[in-house]
Amino acid sequence: MQRFSRKSRKSRPLRPWLAYPLLAVMWFAMMRTYQASGPGDIDDICTIFDERRDWYAAAQRSEKRWGTPAHVQMAILHQESSFRFDARPPRRQLLGFIPWTRPSNAYGFAQALDGTWERYQKSTGKPFADRDDFDDAVDFVGWYTNLSSRSAGISKWDPYNQYLAYHEGQAGWQRGSYNGKRWLTSTAKKVDRRARDWWAQLQSCEDNLSSRWWRVIG
């Protein structure tokens, strides 16, 4: 009986590009987990920035770019989402107990509306900016407060009126649309108090935050 010899098969070269989609999915999942974790204490700005030095660097970049102090930006973000990356307005209830539609399409750290976010993307040349990315969200707040300063004359150091304009829009603030909305003016006062408290807190810890060698402001 004739015997046939087996030819050894040459091993095919590895194709690392085949692993790229998997690595991308893993990276995305890891970043979502990192964003979702958030800081342990959201009421102390020194603790927040000490735990999330990337947030400190992002807030500093936004302050440098737009001129709105970091403590003002952070107080607005705290009020809007409590630093939850996927925050949305609570759903209305049908018949008092059935979950229904949401009052708006606000989303993310900054609770930015679809249309306002699109304006930000076009204005800044950042078409891939995401509302659930802290770097983009804090830059959005800097951009918006700068717009309020330029178009409505609101000081970037005025958390109270900056928040009212953030909620009502610059045109609404100029019309005084917040008048008669006691819940809104009360909330703006909370933002104002928090921003001022956080400014005082930063005086005690910013030297330490700034001294880390790996801090990157850009």
N, C-alpha and C positions, 0 to 999 in steps of 0.2 A: 504494500500500500504506500502510495506516494505521500511523503510528508512535506508539509509546507511550513516554512519558518515564518514566525510572526515578526513583522517589522516594528521596531520600537517607534512609538509615536512621539513626535517632537512636542514638547510642552509649548503651549501658546503663550505669547507674551501677555503679561497682565495689562489690563486696560483700566487705569485708574479713573478715567472719566466716567466709567459706569457707576462708580460709587458717589459721584457728585450729587445726584438727586437725593440719595439717602442722607448724605452729610448735610445737605441744605435743609431737609425735613427735620433732622436731629437738632441742627442749630436753631431753627425756628421754634421748635418745641422748647428748647432750653431757654431761649430768650423770653418766650411767653411765660414760662415758669418764673424766671427772674423778675419780670415786670410785675407778675401777679403777687409775688411775695411782699413787695413794698416794705417800707420801714416799720419797725416795731412800735415806735411812739410817734404818732403823727402830730402831736401837739407841741413838740419841742424842736425848733429848727436846727439847733446844734446836733441833736441826736439824729435827726433825719439826714443831715449832710454828712455826719460822721459814719453812718451806716451805708449811705449811698453817695460815695464820693463822685461817681459819674453824674449824679443829679446836681451836685454842687458845681462841677465843671460846666454842665449844660446851662445852669442858671447864670453863671458868671459870663458865659459866652453871649447869652441873650441880653444881659445887662450891658455888656460892652457894645453890642451891636445896636440896641434900641434905646438905651439910656434909662430904662425903668429899673429901679432897684430890685435886687433879687428877693428881698423880703416882701415887697408888694406883689410881685409875680407869684410867689409861693403862697401868699395868703389867699389870692384869688383861686389858685388851683386847689387849695385845701377846701375852700367853700364849695367849689364846683363838683369835686369828685371824691374828696377825702383821699386823694392820691390812688384811686382805683383806675387801672388802665382801661377797663372795659365798662366804665360807668355809663348808665343811661337813665333818663328820667323814669320814675316809677310809672307803671301802667295805670290808666284809669280803670275803674271798676264798673261793670254793667250790672244793674240791679243791686249794687252795693257789695257784691262778692265775686262776680265773674271777671277774671282778668281781661282787659280790653286793650284798646290802642294806647300808644304813648302820646303825650301832648306835643312832642316835637322829635326831630331826628338828631338831637344833640347826642354826642358820643365822646367817650375818651376822657383823658385826664382833664382837658380844658372844657369839656362839654360844648365843643364847637358844633354849630349847625353845618349841614352839608354845604349850603351855598356860601357861607362865610369862610369855611375851610377851603373851598375851591378858589375864592378870591385871594386867600393867603398863599395858596400854591402858585397861582399865576403871578401874583405881585412879587413873590420872593424867588421865583424860578426854581421851586422845589416840587415838581410834579409827583414825586414818590413819597412825600411827607405823609406820615400816618398819625392819626389822632390818638392811637394807643401806644405811641412811642413818646417817652418823656421828653427827649431832646427836642422833638418837633413841637410838642404841646407847650413847653415853656417858651420856645421861640415864638410860637403863635401868640401867647399872652404878651410878650414883649412887642411884637408887631402891632397887636390890636391896641395896646395902651399908648403906643407911639402915635397911632392913627388918631386916637382920642385927643391926644395932646395937640397934634397938628391941626385937626379939623374943628375941634370944639374948645381948644384952649385949656384943657384940664391938665394940671400939673402931674407929672409922672410920680411925684412924691405924695400924691393925694389919694390914698387907697379908697376912701369913702366915695368920692365922685368917679374915680376910675371904675369901681365896681358897678355903680349905677349905669354908667355908659356901657360897660361890658354886658350888662343884662338887657338894657333897653336900646342899645345902639346909639351912635353919636347923635343922630337926628332926633331920636326919642329923648335923649338927655337934654338936648337944647330946647325941646318943646316942654320939658318938665313933665314927661309922661309918668315919672315915678311918683309925682305928687298924688297923695291919696292912697298910695300902696304902702300901708304901714308895715306890712310884712317884709317888703323889699327894703325900705329905708332901715328897718331894724336889722336885716341881714347885712346891709352895707356897713352899719355901725360895728357889727361883729367882725367883718373883714378889716375894718379900720383898726379896731383894738388889737386884733391878732397881728396885723402887719407891724404896728408900733411895738408890741411886745417882742416880736421876732427881731426887729431891728436892735432892740436892747440886748437880746440874747446873743445876737451875732457879734456884738462888741466884745463878748467874753471868749468867743471861740474861733473867730475868723482868722486870727493869726496862726492858730494851730492848723486850721483847714488849709490855709494858703501855703503853709511851709512844706507840705508833702512834696517830695521831689517829682513824683509822677503825675502831679496835677497838670492837665492840659486844658488851656482855655482856647487856643486857636486864634 
